[in-house]
Amino acid sequence: MKKTLPLFALALLMLIGFGCGSTEDPIDKPGEVQLEPGKLQVQIESIEGVTIHVRLLKDGQLIAQTDSDANYDLGDIEEGQYTVEISAKGYETTELNVEIESGETNVLDKVTLSPLDVPVSHLNGILTDEKTGNVLVDVLVQLTDESGEEYETLTSDEGAFTFENLPVDQSFTLTITHGCYEMYDQTVDGIEADKTLEIEVELTIMIRENENLDPGKGLVNCSPAPEFNLSDSDNQKRSLDEFIGDTKLVIVFYRGGW
């Protein structure tokens, strides 16, 4: 018995040392520092009856957008260099280069937009799913004019998108590429000065036929999921049919404790 206890204690220490059965997160490796996100605040002189659009770009790519009456407050921004684009129908677009630092709030001086002295046109649209009629949110919509200049915007929570202060009387190409939808490409005729064109756009879901997959391989992107019955967290059997519709479904396979 006196020999058994030391051997058992040694085995227990080895198990603890190797972390067997531990549910705690692994210790961060040296040099891996988790940076806190930064924040951005912009004050804008409001314009009665006019919606002001604020867009945040990084390396020329649109990453966030909002409509603002007076203030723009955005958090959870990764450290780096950004461009803030502020625009409104009939007013000059203002662009500001900003630097976001980890854990800091960058407060910009108040911005006042100046009226344009050249004629411009505008385009408003609504983006929906062709089959369900549901609006599509946070979708990148691109517009290209005859000179090749590109304009970008994101759809709002209502599926709306807006392009303001466009060149007058020239055609455009409207392009939308989004997830498992078919690419949308449409020619938009020229718009007269001080006019706003209203359009409705529907995206068609792209369905791919399932292929015979080898064991262990997943579905091809945009392929329909097969019918199944699985147990939920309460050990109740659920089928895929119960979740088809507006709900997004996440399937997690729990391998158990080790």
C-alpha positions in Angstrom: 0.0 0.0 0.0 2.9 2.4 0.8 4.3 1.8 -2.8 0.9 2.2 -4.5 0.1 5.7 -3.2 3.2 7.4 -4.6 2.6 5.8 -8.0 -1.1 6.9 -8.0 -0.1 10.5 -7.0 2.5 10.5 -9.8 0.0 9.4 -12.4 -2.5 12.1 -11.2 0.2 14.8 -11.5 0.9 13.6 -15.1 -2.8 13.8 -16.0 -3.0 17.3 -14.6 0.1 18.4 -16.4 -1.1 17.2 -19.8 -4.5 18.8 -19.2 -6.6 15.7 -19.9 -10.3 16.3 -19.3 -9.8 20.0 -18.9 -12.5 22.2 -20.4 -10.6 25.5 -20.0 -9.4 27.4 -23.0 -5.7 26.8 -23.9 -3.2 29.3 -22.7 -2.4 32.0 -25.3 1.0 31.5 -26.9 3.7 34.2 -26.2 3.4 37.0 -28.7 -0.3 36.5 -29.4 -1.9 39.7 -28.2 -5.7 40.2 -28.5 -6.2 43.8 -29.5 -9.3 45.7 -28.3 -11.4 47.2 -31.1 -11.5 50.9 -31.6 -14.4 53.4 -32.0 -15.2 56.3 -34.3 -17.4 59.3 -33.7 -18.4 61.9 -36.3 -20.6 64.9 -35.8 -22.5 66.1 -38.9 -24.4 69.3 -39.4 -27.9 68.1 -40.1 -29.8 69.2 -43.3 -33.5 69.6 -43.0 -35.4 67.0 -45.1 -32.2 65.4 -46.4 -30.8 62.0 -45.4 -27.0 61.9 -44.9 -25.2 58.7 -45.8 -22.0 57.8 -43.9 -19.8 55.0 -45.3 -16.6 53.5 -43.8 -14.0 52.1 -46.2 -10.8 50.3 -45.8 -8.3 49.9 -48.7 -11.1 51.1 -51.0 -13.5 48.4 -49.8 -16.9 49.4 -48.2 -17.2 47.7 -44.9 -19.9 49.6 -43.0 -22.6 52.1 -43.7 -25.4 54.1 -42.0 -27.8 56.9 -42.5 -27.2 59.8 -40.1 -29.1 62.9 -39.1 -26.4 64.4 -37.0 -24.1 61.9 -35.4 -22.2 58.8 -36.5 -21.0 56.4 -33.8 -19.4 53.1 -34.8 -17.6 50.6 -32.5 -15.8 47.3 -32.9 -13.4 48.6 -35.6 -10.1 46.9 -36.1 -7.0 48.9 -35.7 -5.9 50.5 -39.0 -6.3 53.2 -41.6 -9.8 54.0 -42.9 -11.7 56.5 -45.1 -15.0 58.0 -43.9 -17.2 59.1 -46.8 -20.1 61.5 -46.0 -22.7 62.3 -48.7 -26.2 63.5 -49.3 -28.3 64.2 -52.4 -27.4 67.6 -53.9 -24.3 68.1 -51.7 -20.6 67.6 -52.2 -19.2 64.4 -50.8 -16.7 64.8 -48.0 -13.9 62.2 -47.5 -11.9 62.0 -44.3 -8.9 59.8 -43.7 -8.9 58.4 -40.1 -6.7 56.2 -38.1 -8.2 53.8 -35.6 -6.1 52.7 -32.6 -6.8 49.7 -30.4 -9.1 50.5 -27.5 -9.3 54.2 -28.4 -12.1 56.4 -29.6 -11.3 58.7 -32.6 -13.5 61.8 -32.4 -13.6 63.8 -35.7 -14.3 67.5 -36.0 -17.9 68.5 -37.0 -18.6 68.1 -40.7 -20.7 70.5 -42.8 -21.7 69.5 -46.3 -21.7 72.1 -49.1 -24.3 72.3 -51.9 -23.3 71.1 -55.3 -23.1 73.6 -58.1 -23.4 71.0 -60.9 -26.5 69.0 -62.0 -26.7 65.4 -60.6 -29.1 62.5 -60.6 -29.9 59.8 -58.0 -31.0 56.1 -57.8 -33.0 54.3 -55.1 -33.7 50.6 -55.0 -35.1 47.7 -53.0 -33.5 44.3 -53.0 -35.5 41.2 -52.3 -35.4 37.4 -52.6 -37.3 36.4 -55.7 -38.9 33.3 -54.2 -39.8 34.5 -50.7 -40.1 38.3 -51.2 -37.9 38.9 -48.1 -35.6 41.9 -48.2 -31.9 41.2 -48.3 -29.8 43.1 -45.8 -26.2 44.2 -45.8 -25.7 43.3 -49.5 -23.1 45.1 -51.5 -24.5 46.8 -54.6 -22.2 48.2 -57.2 -22.9 50.7 -60.0 -20.5 51.5 -62.8 -20.8 54.5 -65.1 -19.7 54.8 -68.7 -16.2 56.1 -67.7 -15.6 53.0 -65.6 -16.0 54.8 -62.2 -17.5 52.5 -59.6 -20.0 53.4 -56.8 -20.8 51.1 -53.9 -23.4 50.9 -51.3 -24.9 48.4 -48.8 -28.6 47.6 -48.4 -30.2 48.7 -45.2 -32.3 46.8 -42.7 -35.3 47.4 -45.1 -33.4 46.1 -48.1 -33.1 49.7 -49.5 -30.0 51.0 -51.4 -29.2 54.5 -52.6 -26.8 56.1 -55.0 -26.7 59.8 -54.8 -25.0 62.5 -57.0 -24.6 60.4 -60.1 -23.6 61.8 -63.5 -26.5 63.0 -65.6 -27.8 61.4 -68.8 -25.5 58.5 -69.0 -26.1 54.8 -68.6 -24.9 52.6 -65.8 -24.3 48.9 -65.0 -25.8 47.6 -61.8 -24.1 44.5 -60.4 -24.9 42.4 -57.4 -23.0 39.3 -56.3 -24.3 37.8 -53.1 -23.9 34.4 -51.4 -25.8 31.6 -53.0 -27.7 33.9 -55.4 -27.2 34.1 -59.1 -25.1 37.1 -60.1 -27.3 40.1 -61.1 -26.3 42.4 -63.9 -28.6 45.1 -65.3 -28.1 48.2 -67.5 -29.7 51.3 -66.1 -30.6 54.1 -68.6 -29.4 57.6 -68.0 -31.2 59.7 -65.4 -32.2 63.3 -65.9 -30.8 66.1 -63.7 -32.3 66.4 -60.3 -34.4 63.2 -60.8 -34.4 60.0 -58.8 -34.9 56.7 -60.4 -36.7 54.1 -58.3 -36.1 50.4 -59.1 -36.9 47.0 -57.6 -34.4 44.2 -57.8 -35.0 40.5 -57.1 -32.2 37.9 -56.7 -32.7 34.3 -57.7 -31.3 31.6 -55.4 -28.8 29.4 -57.1 -29.5 25.7 -56.5 -26.9 23.1 -57.2 -27.7 19.4 -57.5 -26.2 17.2 -54.8 -23.4 14.9 -56.0 -22.6 11.5 -54.6 -20.0 12.4 -51.9 -17.4 10.1 -50.4 -17.8 9.5 -46.6 -16.4 12.3 -44.6 -16.9 15.0 -47.3 -19.3 17.9 -46.9 -21.8 19.4 -49.2 -20.8 21.6 -52.1 -21.5 25.3 -51.3 -25.1 26.3 -52.2 -26.2 22.7 -52.4 -29.5 21.7 -50.7 -29.1 19.8 -47.5 -30.5 16.3 -47.4 -33.5 15.5 -45.2 -32.5 14.3 -41.7 -33.7 13.7 -38.1 -31.3 14.6 -35.3 -31.6 15.1 -31.5 -31.5 18.6 -30.2 -30.0 19.8 -26.8 -33.1 18.4 -25.0 -32.7 15.1 -26.8 -35.9 15.7 -28.8 -35.9 14.5 -32.4 -36.0 17.3 -34.9 -36.3 17.2 -38.7 -34.9 19.7 -41.3 -38.5 20.5 -42.4 -39.2 22.2 -39.1 -36.6 24.9 -39.8 -37.1 25.6 -43.5 -38.0 29.2 -44.0 -36.6 32.4 -42.6 -34.6 30.7 -39.8 -30.9 30.1 -40.1 -29.9 26.6 -38.9 -26.6 25.6 -37.3 -25.8 22.0 -36.9 -23.2 21.1 -34.2 -21.8 17.6 -33.7 -20.7 17.2 -30.1 -17.9 14.6 -29.7 -18.2 14.4 -25.9 -15.6 15.1 -23.2 -12.0 13.8 -23.2 
